[in-house]
Amino acid sequence: MTLKFDLAGQTFSFLTAIDRAPRKANNPATFWNCICICGAKTVVDGTKLRCGRAGSCGCRKGERISEKVKT
């Protein structure tokens, strides 16, 4: 099977796609094993990576919240 988008090696915000993750049951989406800049490994939907909805493993969440509180 050829991939429509090969994201391996590409960086999206703080995540770098490593390789394709095994397909989840009853879910046609393609998931990717990724590594965050903090060193954590996570599995992310490829569509969310490409459109910018997944930017980190969650380690940056506190930073985003503090920025919102300041404004």
MONORPE-V585405 format. One record per pair of residues at least 12 apart in sequence whose C-alpha atoms are under 10 Angstrom apart, sorted by the first residue. I is the first residue (numbers start at 1). J is the second residue. D is the distance in Angstrom with one decimal. If there is no record, write none. Layout:
BEGIN
((I | J | D) (I | J | D))
END
This chain:
BEGIN
((3 | 20 | 9.6) (3 | 30 | 9.0) (4 | 30 | 9.8) (5 | 30 | 9.4) (5 | 46 | 8.4) (5 | 47 | 9.5) (5 | 50 | 9.3) (6 | 19 | 8.8) (6 | 20 | 8.6) (6 | 32 | 9.8) (6 | 46 | 9.4) (7 | 19 | 7.7) (7 | 20 | 8.3) (7 | 32 | 8.0) (7 | 46 | 7.8) (7 | 49 | 8.9) (7 | 50 | 8.6) (8 | 20 | 7.5) (8 | 32 | 8.2) (8 | 33 | 9.0) (8 | 34 | 8.9) (9 | 34 | 9.3) (10 | 34 | 9.7) (10 | 49 | 9.9) (10 | 50 | 10.0) (11 | 34 | 9.2) (11 | 35 | 9.5) (11 | 36 | 9.5) (11 | 49 | 9.0) (11 | 50 | 9.8) (11 | 55 | 9.6) (12 | 34 | 9.8) (12 | 36 | 9.6) (12 | 48 | 9.8) (12 | 49 | 6.3) (12 | 50 | 7.4) (12 | 51 | 9.3) (12 | 52 | 7.2) (12 | 53 | 9.7) (12 | 54 | 8.0) (12 | 55 | 6.4) (12 | 56 | 8.5) (13 | 36 | 9.1) (13 | 37 | 9.3) (13 | 49 | 8.8) (13 | 52 | 7.7) (13 | 53 | 9.8) (13 | 54 | 8.1) (13 | 55 | 5.0) (13 | 56 | 7.1) (14 | 34 | 9.7) (14 | 35 | 8.4) (14 | 36 | 5.6) (14 | 37 | 5.6) (14 | 38 | 8.5) (14 | 54 | 9.0) (14 | 55 | 5.6) (14 | 56 | 5.2) (14 | 57 | 8.2) (14 | 59 | 9.7) (14 | 60 | 8.9) (15 | 33 | 9.7) (15 | 34 | 6.1) (15 | 35 | 5.6) (15 | 36 | 4.5) (15 | 37 | 6.6) (15 | 38 | 9.4) (15 | 39 | 9.6) (15 | 40 | 9.5) (15 | 41 | 9.1) (15 | 42 | 8.9) (15 | 44 | 9.4) (15 | 49 | 8.4) (15 | 54 | 8.2) (15 | 55 | 6.2) (15 | 56 | 5.6) (15 | 57 | 7.5) (16 | 32 | 9.5) (16 | 33 | 8.6) (16 | 34 | 5.3) (16 | 35 | 5.4) (16 | 36 | 6.5) (16 | 37 | 8.2) (16 | 41 | 9.7) (16 | 42 | 10.0) (16 | 49 | 9.5) (16 | 55 | 9.6) (16 | 56 | 9.3) (17 | 31 | 9.7) (17 | 32 | 6.2) (17 | 33 | 6.0) (17 | 34 | 4.4) (17 | 35 | 6.7) (17 | 36 | 9.0) (17 | 41 | 9.9) (17 | 42 | 9.5) (17 | 43 | 9.1) (17 | 44 | 8.7) (17 | 46 | 9.0) (17 | 49 | 8.8) (18 | 32 | 7.0) (18 | 33 | 5.5) (18 | 34 | 5.3) (18 | 35 | 7.1) (18 | 41 | 9.6) (18 | 43 | 9.8) (19 | 31 | 8.9) (19 | 32 | 5.8) (19 | 33 | 5.5) (19 | 34 | 7.4) (19 | 43 | 9.8) (20 | 32 | 4.4) (20 | 33 | 5.9) (20 | 34 | 8.9) (20 | 43 | 9.0) (20 | 44 | 9.7) (20 | 45 | 9.9) (20 | 46 | 9.0) (21 | 33 | 5.4) (21 | 34 | 9.2) (21 | 43 | 7.1) (21 | 44 | 8.7) (21 | 45 | 9.4) (22 | 43 | 9.8) (29 | 45 | 6.7) (29 | 46 | 7.4) (29 | 47 | 7.8) (30 | 44 | 8.6) (30 | 45 | 6.1) (30 | 46 | 5.7) (30 | 47 | 7.8) (31 | 43 | 6.4) (31 | 44 | 5.4) (31 | 45 | 4.4) (31 | 46 | 5.4) (31 | 47 | 8.5) (31 | 48 | 9.5) (31 | 49 | 9.5) (32 | 44 | 5.3) (32 | 45 | 6.3) (32 | 46 | 6.2) (32 | 47 | 9.9) (32 | 49 | 8.9) (33 | 45 | 9.2) (33 | 46 | 9.6) (34 | 49 | 9.9) (34 | 56 | 9.3) (34 | 57 | 8.7) (35 | 56 | 8.7) (35 | 57 | 8.0) (36 | 55 | 8.7) (36 | 56 | 6.0) (36 | 57 | 6.0) (36 | 58 | 9.1) (36 | 59 | 8.6) (37 | 56 | 8.0) (37 | 57 | 8.9) (37 | 59 | 9.2) (38 | 56 | 8.9) (38 | 57 | 8.4) (38 | 58 | 9.9) (38 | 59 | 7.3) (38 | 60 | 9.3) (39 | 57 | 9.3) (40 | 56 | 9.3) (40 | 57 | 6.8) (40 | 58 | 9.4) (40 | 59 | 8.8) (41 | 56 | 9.9) (41 | 57 | 7.5) (42 | 56 | 8.8) (42 | 57 | 6.2) (42 | 58 | 9.5) (43 | 57 | 8.8) (44 | 56 | 9.6) (44 | 57 | 8.9))
END
